[in-house]
Amino acid sequence: MQLGLNDKVIVVTGGTKGIGRAIVEAFLAEGAEVHFCSRTESDVKSAQSALQSAGKAFGAVVDVSKPEQVAGWIKKVAESGNGIDVVVPNVSALNMSNTADGWKSAFDIDMMGTFSLVDAALPSLEKTKGNIVTISSVSGKEIDFTAPSPYGSFKAALIHYTAQLARTLAPKGIRANTVSPGNIYIADGVWGNVERGNPELFKSQFEKNPFGRMGKAEEIANAVVFLASEKASFISGTNLVVDGALCNGVQF
């Protein structure tokens, strides 16, 4: 699909694996220039090497829980020549530990990592009339097996924060939307690990999916790329649930 993203500058956090990696690849397929990060140097090098032939992909080692690292990275990207058109705060602590340390880790990474990226990129986004696509989860929409934990709570907060951004930034021509994935199967990701380590939980959660399967990372990436494109030019403040009808609630 041609979405008009050719040569647009995209920033994706947590872009070396899983959904983040699929998002990077989807933007590259549309001809965009993609800057991605991970806090692990070996993961960045591996992804950079694998993506070299796919297009303009640039990796960086960044810990999103450190605002100064995020700000420094974004400054370099913005000054590299073409500003910034889209930011995708994708990285998550995936923390389901209902402890003080678990809550702090999730806050620093999921919430403040998202805030730091948006805050640092806003001057560039104002110039390009760009947009923001945050990554939440159906766990932010419904109370599920992850409760009680910080995971669903902060995913819900991300939806609200993004809606705030949409409302307040609209006069500046900036859009903001959320994508909330359902159960997404990635062999070396959460559900692959659950399948190997806790087959009973995997079976019970797998059977909740009405389509008889879990989703694919690229199905989330396609939703993100669409929302980031001008094909979605009048969509802002929405929470796009991509879950194969997993959730029971009606979204108005």
C-alpha positions as CSV (number, residue, x, y, z in Angstrom):
1,M,0.0,0.0,0.0
2,Q,1.3,3.5,-0.9
3,L,0.6,5.6,2.1
4,G,2.7,8.7,1.2
5,L,5.4,8.0,3.8
6,N,8.3,8.0,1.4
7,D,11.3,9.9,3.0
8,K,9.3,10.7,6.1
9,V,11.5,10.5,9.3
10,I,10.2,8.0,11.8
11,V,11.4,7.4,15.4
12,V,10.5,4.0,17.1
13,T,11.6,3.0,20.6
14,G,12.2,-0.7,21.3
15,G,12.6,-1.3,17.6
16,T,15.0,-4.3,17.5
17,K,12.5,-7.1,18.4
18,G,8.9,-8.1,18.4
19,I,6.2,-5.6,17.6
20,G,8.8,-2.7,17.5
21,R,10.9,-4.5,14.9
22,A,7.8,-5.2,12.8
23,I,6.9,-1.5,13.0
24,V,10.4,-0.5,11.8
25,E,10.2,-2.9,8.9
26,A,6.7,-1.7,7.9
27,F,7.8,1.9,7.8
28,L,10.9,0.9,5.8
29,A,8.7,-0.9,3.3
30,E,6.8,2.4,2.8
31,G,10.1,4.2,1.9
32,A,10.5,6.0,5.2
33,E,13.7,6.8,7.1
34,V,13.5,5.0,10.4
35,H,15.5,5.7,13.6
36,F,15.1,3.0,16.2
37,C,16.6,2.2,19.6
38,S,17.2,-0.4,22.2
39,R,19.1,-0.2,25.5
40,T,21.1,-3.3,24.5
41,E,24.0,-2.6,22.1
42,S,24.2,-6.1,20.7
43,D,20.5,-6.0,19.8
44,V,21.0,-2.7,18.0
45,K,24.0,-4.0,16.0
46,S,22.1,-7.2,15.1
47,A,19.0,-5.3,13.9
48,Q,21.1,-2.7,12.1
49,S,22.9,-5.4,10.2
50,A,19.7,-7.3,9.3
51,L,17.8,-4.1,8.2
52,Q,20.7,-2.7,6.1
53,S,19.2,-3.9,2.8
54,A,15.6,-2.9,3.7
55,G,16.1,0.9,3.5
56,K,17.3,3.8,5.6
57,A,17.4,2.3,9.1
58,F,19.5,3.8,11.9
59,G,19.9,2.2,15.3
60,A,21.0,3.8,18.6
61,V,21.6,2.6,22.1
62,V,19.1,4.4,24.3
63,D,17.7,3.7,27.7
64,V,14.2,5.3,27.6
65,S,14.0,5.4,31.4
66,K,16.8,8.0,31.2
67,P,15.2,11.3,29.9
68,E,18.6,12.8,29.1
69,Q,19.5,9.9,26.8
70,V,16.1,10.2,25.0
71,A,16.6,14.0,24.6
72,G,20.1,13.6,23.3
73,W,19.1,10.9,20.7
74,I,16.1,13.0,19.5
75,K,18.3,16.1,19.1
76,K,20.7,14.1,16.9
77,V,17.9,12.7,14.8
78,A,16.2,16.1,14.4
79,E,19.4,17.8,13.4
80,S,20.4,15.1,10.9
81,G,18.7,16.9,8.1
82,N,15.0,16.3,7.7
83,G,13.4,16.8,11.2
84,I,11.0,14.3,12.6
85,D,7.6,13.4,11.2
86,V,6.3,10.5,13.4
87,V,7.2,9.2,16.8
88,V,6.2,5.7,18.0
89,P,6.9,5.2,21.8
90,N,6.7,1.4,21.6
91,V,9.0,0.2,24.3
92,S,7.5,-1.4,27.4
93,A,8.9,-2.9,30.6
94,L,6.2,-5.6,30.3
95,N,6.3,-5.6,34.1
96,M,3.6,-7.6,35.8
97,S,5.2,-7.7,39.2
98,N,2.9,-6.2,41.8
99,T,5.7,-4.8,43.9
100,A,7.0,-1.3,44.6
101,D,10.0,-2.0,42.3
102,G,7.8,-3.4,39.6
103,W,5.5,-0.3,39.7
104,K,8.5,2.1,39.6
105,S,10.1,0.2,36.7
106,A,6.9,0.3,34.7
107,F,6.4,4.0,35.4
108,D,9.9,4.9,34.4
109,I,9.8,2.9,31.1
110,D,6.2,2.8,29.9
111,M,5.0,6.2,31.1
112,M,8.1,8.4,31.4
113,G,9.7,6.8,28.4
114,T,6.7,7.8,26.4
115,F,6.5,11.3,27.9
116,S,10.3,11.9,27.4
117,L,10.1,10.9,23.7
118,V,7.1,13.0,23.0
119,D,8.4,16.0,24.9
120,A,11.8,15.9,23.1
121,A,10.2,15.5,19.7
122,L,7.5,18.1,20.0
123,P,9.5,21.0,18.5
124,S,10.2,19.0,15.4
125,L,6.7,17.6,15.2
126,E,5.3,21.2,15.3
127,K,7.4,22.1,12.3
128,T,6.4,19.0,10.3
129,K,2.8,18.9,11.6
130,G,3.7,15.3,12.4
131,N,2.0,12.7,14.6
132,I,2.4,10.4,17.5
133,V,1.3,6.8,17.7
134,T,1.6,5.2,21.2
135,I,1.4,1.5,21.9
136,S,-0.9,0.4,24.7
137,S,-2.6,-3.0,25.1
138,V,-6.0,-4.6,25.6
139,S,-4.8,-5.0,29.2
140,G,-5.3,-1.2,29.5
141,K,-8.9,-1.6,28.4
142,E,-10.0,-4.7,30.4
143,I,-9.0,-6.3,33.7
144,D,-7.3,-9.5,32.7
145,F,-4.9,-12.1,33.8
146,T,-2.1,-9.5,34.3
147,A,-3.9,-8.0,37.3
148,P,-3.0,-6.9,39.9
149,S,0.1,-5.3,38.3
150,P,1.4,-2.1,36.9
151,Y,1.2,-3.4,33.3
152,G,-2.5,-2.8,32.7
153,S,-2.6,0.4,34.8
154,F,0.0,2.2,32.8
155,K,-1.3,0.9,29.5
156,A,-4.6,2.5,30.4
157,A,-2.8,5.7,31.4
158,L,-1.1,5.8,28.0
159,I,-4.5,5.8,26.3
160,H,-5.6,8.8,28.3
161,Y,-2.3,10.6,27.9
162,T,-2.5,10.2,24.1
163,A,-6.1,11.4,24.0
164,Q,-4.9,14.5,25.9
165,L,-2.2,15.1,23.4
166,A,-4.6,14.7,20.5
167,R,-6.9,17.4,22.0
168,T,-4.3,19.9,23.0
169,L,-2.0,19.5,19.9
170,A,-4.7,19.6,17.3
171,P,-4.5,23.4,16.9
172,K,-0.8,22.9,16.0
173,G,-1.7,20.3,13.3
174,I,-0.3,17.4,15.3
175,R,-2.2,14.1,15.5
176,A,-2.0,11.5,18.3
177,N,-3.4,8.0,18.4
178,T,-3.0,4.8,20.3
179,V,-2.8,1.2,19.0
180,S,-3.8,-1.5,21.5
181,P,-2.7,-5.0,20.6
182,G,-4.4,-8.1,21.8
183,N,-2.6,-11.4,22.1
184,I,0.3,-11.2,19.7
185,Y,2.3,-14.4,19.2
186,I,6.1,-13.9,18.8
187,A,8.3,-17.0,19.2
188,D,10.9,-15.2,21.2
189,G,8.4,-12.8,22.8
190,V,6.0,-12.9,25.7
191,W,3.6,-15.5,24.4
192,G,6.4,-17.7,23.0
193,N,7.9,-17.7,26.5
194,V,4.6,-18.4,28.1
195,E,4.0,-21.3,25.7
196,R,7.2,-22.9,26.8
197,G,7.2,-22.0,30.4
198,N,3.5,-22.1,31.4
199,P,1.6,-24.2,28.8
200,E,-1.6,-24.2,30.9
201,L,-1.8,-20.4,30.9
202,F,-0.9,-20.3,27.2
203,K,-3.7,-22.8,26.4
204,S,-6.3,-20.9,28.4
205,Q,-5.4,-17.6,26.8
206,F,-5.1,-19.0,23.3
207,E,-8.6,-20.4,23.6
208,K,-10.0,-16.9,24.3
209,N,-9.2,-15.7,20.8
210,P,-12.4,-16.0,18.6
211,F,-10.4,-16.3,15.4
212,G,-8.7,-19.4,16.8
213,R,-5.3,-17.8,16.7
214,M,-3.2,-15.1,18.2
215,G,-2.2,-12.0,16.2
216,K,1.0,-11.3,14.3
217,A,3.4,-8.5,14.9
218,E,3.0,-7.3,11.4
219,E,-0.7,-6.9,11.9
220,I,0.0,-4.4,14.7
221,A,2.6,-2.7,12.5
222,N,0.1,-2.2,9.7
223,A,-2.3,-0.4,12.0
224,V,0.5,1.9,13.3
225,V,1.7,2.7,9.8
226,F,-1.8,3.5,8.6
227,L,-2.5,5.9,11.6
228,A,0.9,7.6,10.9
229,S,0.0,8.2,7.3
230,E,-2.0,11.0,5.6
231,K,-4.6,8.3,4.8
232,A,-5.6,8.8,8.5
233,S,-5.4,12.6,8.3
234,F,-8.6,13.3,10.2
235,I,-8.1,10.5,12.8
236,S,-6.8,11.8,16.1
237,G,-7.5,10.8,19.7
238,T,-8.6,7.3,18.9
239,N,-7.6,4.0,20.5
240,L,-7.4,1.4,17.7
241,V,-7.9,-2.0,19.3
242,V,-6.2,-4.7,17.1
243,D,-7.2,-7.9,19.0
244,G,-9.2,-10.2,16.7
245,A,-12.4,-9.5,18.7
246,L,-10.7,-10.7,21.9
247,C,-12.2,-8.0,24.1
248,N,-15.9,-8.4,25.2
249,G,-16.6,-4.7,25.8
250,V,-18.1,-2.4,23.3
251,Q,-15.9,0.6,22.4
252,F,-17.9,3.8,21.8
